[in-house]
């Protein structure tokens, strides 16, 4: 934690240094592991990207913290509730020197790591997509452990064949079970293993949150006409669908699932509050519209409320616009939340909706 750490002492009685800024994101962990001050318990605020020494004591219930160590409860109370999930203890005692990638178990240094294995005949499609933007940063910092597996590496013929004609005849080719079983059994991936296909359970934001709370999971991308049904029966745990649409393969769907999950991990986004107000977040509504500079563009002006500086009124406007947008495009979400209450009705009356196509 950055503020309130001055003058704190470690359990050896030595006053620790003032909090210091470190490189962005989880690179802080890499610097700390290389720091000569190893042996001091340290607290990392992954939102503010700052570190500070803290007093550490053993407590009975250390489930939200690391390996039975905990910072002082009073110190935890100084952290804003909305940011507590982004604050992690980092115990350096006995830790190895080197970067994050040199640590065998990242959880020992306080990082929530998710391992995602993807089985596909086009691993480059997944790997290249996940090398950019937030996913690329998450991989670079060690937050995301992404492992792609080429199913063709487990074929036995010179042509590296992964498909064959369907029994009973018909159009298209079917992916063979042998390479799939062999690849999964060799990798011993984290479970559950999901087959990506149109017939599966619908992937949504609630499921993304559940997967983000796990240590890892795996995805199997199909191609061609389909996959030998014995893979469904005896290998995968569940089938997962990204919507009522047919794709040529599961790689795009795999990338969608990976991004939706990883961006929910503490430290993956620059602001831990970013996912809170998004569509399908805790409010259950679609997100309100956004504006940026210039205040006037081609005669179209940003709503006066957003330029007023009245933060309470701005928050009411945002809530009202989220309600207007949800009622227009996804009224089922409002019904699922129990309908509109008196407060929501007043907000809708106070603020008219912005225009939509």
N, C-alpha and C positions, 0 to 999 in steps of 0.2 A: 504494500500500500504506500502511496507516495506521501500523503499528508499525515501528520500526527505521529511520525516515526522518530523524530529527532529526540535524542537523549535516551532511547531505549537501549536496554542491555541484553546481551545474549546470556545463555545459561552459564557461561564461564565468567560472567561478571564484567566483561570488557565492553566498554561502550562502543556501539557499532557506528559506522559512517553514516552520514546523511544520505537519504535516498538519491540515486543517480539515474539519469536518463540512459537508456541502452539502445541498441539497435532495434529496429521496428519488430513488433510482434514477438514471437517466441524465440527470436535470436538472442533475447536476453538470457535464456537458459544456456545457450552455447557459451556466452561470455562468462556466465557465472561458473560454469564447469571448468573454465580455463583460469579463473581468478585464483590468486594465491591465498585468498581469504577462505578457502574451503574449510568446512567444519562448522561454519556459522549457519544456524537456521535462517532462512530467508523467505520473505513473502514477495510474490510477484503479482503485480496488478497488470493483467494482460490487456486491459482497456487503455490505461494511461501509459503503458509500456515503461513502468518505473519499478524499481526494486528498493527494498529497505530491510534491514535486519529487524527481527522481532524476537521477543521472548517466547520460548516454546516449552510446553509442559505436556505430560501424558494425561489423557482423560479417558474415561470409560467408553464414551460414545464418540469415536473419531470417524464415523462413516463418511461425512462429507469432506474429510481431509485426507492426508496422505500417511499411510503406514503407521497409524496409531499416534502420530504427532499432531499437535494442535496449537494454534496461536491462542493467546489470551482471549477469553470470551469478551472482555471489555473492548479489546482492540477490534474484534470482529464487529462489534456493535457500532463502531465509528464508520463502517463502510455502508454506503447507500444500499438499501435493500435490492434495488434494481440491478446493482452491479456485483452483488456477492457471488453470483455464479461465475463471474469472470475473475475472481481472485483466488489464487492457488498458493499453497505453501510449497516451497521448494527446499528440500533437505539435501544439503551438499555433503554432509558428513560421510566420508568414505566413498564419495562419488568419483567416477573415473574422470581423467582429464580428456579434453577433446570436445567435439561438437555434439549436438543432439543426436546425430546419426550414429555416433559411437556408443550410445547407451542401449544395452540390450533390452531393457524394460523401461520405456519412457515414463511409466507411471511412478517409478521410484523417484523421479525428480519432479513429480507433481503435474505432469502434462496428461490431459485426457486425449489419448491417441485412439483413432479408429482405424482398423484394418479392413479394407474392402478388396476382395478378390473378384476379378471379372474373367469369365471363360468365354472365348470368342474365336472366330477364325480371322478377325481383323483387329488384333490388339492395338495396332497403330492408330486406329480411329479413336479409341478410348483414351489412349495415352496422350495423344496430341491435344485433345480437347481439355484434358485435365492438367495440362502443363501451363495453362494460361490463367490470368486474372487471380481471383481468390483461391481457386483450386491449386494453381501453380505455387502460390505463396504457402498454402497449407502443406503441400508436399515438401517444399523447400525447407520449411521450419520443422518438419517431422510430425506435424499434427495429423496429417493424412498419410497412412501407409497403404498406397494403392499398388496392387499386384495384378498384372494382366497375364493371362495364360493362353497361348496359342494352341487351340485344339489340334491343329495339324501336326504339332510336334509329337503327338501320341498316335499317329497313324502307322501302319505297318507295311504299306506298299510304296513303290517308287513314286507314284503320282500324288501321294499324301491325300488320299481320298477320304472325305468326311461325309459324303452323302451317297445315296443309292435309290433305285426306283422303289416305289411303294408296293407292298404286297397287295394283290387284288387289282392292280392297275390304277390308272388315273393320272391326272396332270401333275407335273412338278416332281421334285426330288425330296427325299426325307433324310434328315441328318442321322447318321449311324450312331448306335449307342456305345460302341467300343471306345472310340477316341474320347468321348465325353466322360465315361466312367473312369478311364485310365488317367485323364488329366486331373479330375477332381480327387481321385484317390492318391495321386502322386503329390498334389499340392497340400492336401489336408487343410482346406480353407476353413475360415470361421463360419459357423452356422448361425442363423439359418441360411440355406442356399435357395435363392429365388430364381425360378425360370421366368424370364420376361416374355409375356405373350398376351394376346387380347382376351383370353378367357380367364385371366386371373383376377384376384382381388384388386380393387381400384386403389392405386397409390394416391395418397392425399397428404395434406400438411400434418395431420395428426399422426399418420404413420411415419412421416419423416422425423417427427419429434421422438417417436418410440425407437426408431433405428439409431438416432443420434445419441440416445442414452446407452446404447450397447457398446461393447468393446470392438465389435466388427460383424460383418455379414458378407455374403457373396452373391454374385449375379451371374446367371447363365444366359448368354445371348443366342437366340436361335436364328436360323437363316432358312432359305428355300421354302418348301411347302410346309415344313414343320419339323418336329423332333420325334424320334421313335418314342412311342408312348411309355415304354419301359423306363425311360429316364424320369418321367413324371411319377411313375408308380414306385420306383425303387431307389431314386437318387436324390431328387430335389425335395425340399421341405414344403414349398408352396409356390404357386404361380402368381405373378404380379403383373398388373396391367397399368399402363400410364394413360389410358383413355380408350374410347370407342373409335379407334382408328387402326388401320393395318399398315405396318411398316415393312420394308424389305428385310430388316434385321433388327436385332435387339440392342445394337450398340448405341443408337441415339437415346433409346429409353434408359439404358444403363447410365449414360452421362447425365440425363435428367435426374435420376434417383440420386446419384452421387453428389451433384451440386446441391440439391434440395436438402440433403442430410448434412453435408460438411459445413455449410454456411451457418448451421445452428449450433456448431460446437463452440464452446467458450474460446475466444481468441481468434476465431476464423475471420470475423469481421472487425473493422476498426472500432465500431461502437456496439457494445453489447446490447444496447437498447434497440438497435436497428430492426431485428426480427419481430419486436414486440408489437409495433403498430402496423405491420404489413397485413395484406389480405390473408384471411384464414388464420390470423393470429388469435390471441386470447379473447378479443372482442367477438370473434366469429363473423365479422363483417368484411366486405371488400375495403381496400385502402382508399382513403380520400385522395382527391387530385392534388398535384403538386405544381408549383410555379417557381421560376428563378428569374434572375435578371436577363433582360431589361424589364422594368416595370410596365413599359408599354412597347408593344411590338405590332407594327402594321395596324395600329388603331385598336388592338386588343389589349385590355388593361388587366393587370393582376387585381383580384378582388381587394377592395379597400381594407377589409378586416385583416388580411394578412400583412398589410403595410402599416397597420395602426400602432403596433407595439404593445397592444393590450393582450397579454399572453393568455389570460383567462378567457377572453372573448375568442381568441384564435383557437384555443382548444375546443370550445363549444362549436365553432364553425367547422372544425375538422371532423368532429363527431357527427354533426348534422350532415355534412357532405358524404361521409362514409355511409350513413343511413340512406341518403337519397340514392347514391350509386348502387347500393346493395338491393334496395327495393326495385330499382329499374332493371338491373341485370340478373340478380340472383335472389329473388324474393323467398326462395326456399330456405336460404340461410337465416333470414329473419324469423320465419316460421319455426325453424329448428331451435332457435333461441327462445321461443316462447312468445313471439310477437312483440309488438311495440308497447312500451309502458308509457306512463304519463310524462315522464321526463323526456323520452324520445319524441313524443308527439309535440311537446313544446319546442324542442330543438328544431324540428322540421318546420314548424310555423315561424320560428324566429329567423331562420336562414333559408332562403329559397335555393333550389339546386342550381349549380352551374350548368352550362349547356353541354350536350353530348351529341355525337354524330347521329 
